[in-house]
Amino acid sequence: MKKSTAFKIISYMQKTFVLILLLIFPVFLFAKEDTCQKSVNPNKIIHEENFIKINGIEQWVTIHGESTRPVILFLHGGPGSPISPYSATLYKDWEKDFIIVQWDQRGTGKTYGRTAPEELTPEFLRSNPLSLEQMVADGIELSEYLLKYLVKKKIILFGTSWGSVLGVKMAAKNPELFYAYIGHSQITNPSNDLQLYNKVNLLAEKNKDTASLGILKKLGVPPYTEAKNTGKLFRIVKKYEQLYSLPAPDAWFVLHPSYDNAIDNQNRSDGDDYSFVNYVGDKRLEITPMRTSVNLLKENTNFKIPVYFIQGMEDLLTPKESTRNYFNSIKAPAKKYYLLPKTAHGFNSSVIETQYKICKGIKIY
């Protein structure tokens, strides 16, 4: 599949955004067209990868682990950055303790590819908008399906970056479905690019980074009307996050062979573009930014379930000041904030270790 000429101006920086929102990470076995069983057999090891009909469209869901264990539903970031191609590397060892569920959200990866056009065009974008409300509804329907299919009372909900928006909204709307909510690199109010611009501009000046200063000067101060300019800003953000943080192991970013093929690679790439433009908006393409509908500090401070935040000290995209302010405003039966040194917006070993520690400590009943 070839991208349109119009899309070439925005596609190159989408991969940068994917890395920033870092929500990468492979699972295997063959895919079924649909899941017809009402419930999984007890006392078995589950290795399933299926397209499941959720709110009218087939969406890609992988389930791995021991059927008697608690369920963790992972909400990836981006939007458009699925963890499913890397999950075996990240979470294979968890399968003895949990049932690991990965979901390619609407507009992402295999879900995007299920009904993708041959070419991602501005016309397709305009006629197929993403919305926060629709994706939250998808997450709720998937959760209800998992409870019935896996014969569970509740689920542990984990959201990273963009997925943390879905996680908060899902936990607030249907708390009875979940034991707890874990937010990593928690988004609160993601439309303030001016603060981000000012921060990286100061860092570039401090480091005498003439290349980045030149780009920032040419961009001018936000807000931007074109997605490509937001992508350029995020590229500099990623540069400085990497400078001050410990990276994830290289092995985490190797696609599992079952996902490493021309069709899946193209669908992930196009899904990244499609989701990114929907998220940040583009006036020229007549795309309304999805992120302007997010302000959790105003809308979601009361929880009926325990809440845990995992925050990197070097995170620029969702800085510790913002997430701490939001966390302090939350009322919940229990809550805890984990601030990790030498950690930026994405995953590294300390993030995974903290995530596991939290999940093991959640009371299952």
Secondary structure, DSSP 8 states (H G I E B T S, - for coil): ----HHHHHHHTTHHHHHHHHT------S-EES----SS--SSSEEEEEEEEEETTEEEEEEEEEETTS-EEEEE-BTTTB-SGGGHHHHHGGGGGT-EEEEE--TTSHHHHHHT--SS--HHHHHHS---HHHHHHHHHHHHHHHHHHHT-S-EEEEEETHHHHHHHHHHHH-GGGEEEEEEES--S-TT-HHHHHHHHHHHHHHTT-HHHHHHHHHH-SS--SSHHHHHHHHHHHHHHHHHHS----GGGGS--TTT-SHHHHHHHHHHHHHHHHHHH-BTTTTB--GGGG--HHHH--B-SS-EEEEEETT-SSS-HHHHHHHHHH-B-SSEEEEEETT--SS--HHHHHHHHHHHHHS---
